[in-house]
Amino acid sequence: TTEFIKKTIFDAFKDVSKGNGIGARECTAIDEYAGEIDLKIARDKDIEDHWCKYPEECKINDFGNALNYNNREGILFHLPALMTAEVEGIQDKTDVRDITVHTHLCEYIPPDFEKKPHHGHSEYLDYLKSITIESIIAYYGLSSDQVHAISLYFLWQMHNGYSNIFEEREAWVEITKQMHEGSSKYARPGDYTLTLEEAIAIVDEEHRIVRGWFSSGSIEPSNWVVVRK
């Protein structure tokens, strides 16, 4: 249930502090290229000493940027806040559909977030192949309870259809074929160089990474893929 997932997340991350991390409002100000004065105003508003204390307005307006411009401590501080907000339905109140938890835990090799290659080239496939859940867990220093909470969050996403990555593979491969055809035809020269085989291999790598979270979190869903209705 929703309350069970929220409690699991809270219990696992209740003692996490922001440390030298950046607050959610300041992250939004950075995203909007704010000057020093406006950055300080945003920073001064980020007074929350616990991730569960963010007000609704901040969740709606600022959570979409809370991970993108942060450091290790700031990301770890905001992960449980964002997961909880999504389970509570925050995505229905904002145009930020994906609040970047999946991106940071499944598509980045920390701490070199800027080195992620463009998804339209074969280098991106090689990049995904090098991602291991063990290295991500080690970088953030996640406990077994925290890994379990993250895995439970992904399981919730799966059953609520919030990410294409949880589609049944054959259905997603068909979508990938259509996207590949369109990108190959309409992308600017040099912007998309993947072969169809590489595009499908990316789907399989993305599935591998999510399965890795389930395995690391001791979650074994009887059928981890979901066909959307």
Secondary structure, DSSP 4 states (H G I P E B T S, - for coil): -HHHHHHHHHHHHTT---TTPPPHHHHHHHHTT--HHHHHHHHHH---SSGGG--HHHHHHHGGGTTTT--HHHHHHHHHHHHHHHHTTGGGSSS----SHHHHHHS--TT-GGGPPPTTSHHHHHHHHT--HHHHHHHHT--HHHHHHHHHHHHHHHHHT--GGGB-HHHHHHHHHHHHHHHHHHSPTTT----HHHHHHHHHHHHHHHHHHHHHTT---TT--B---
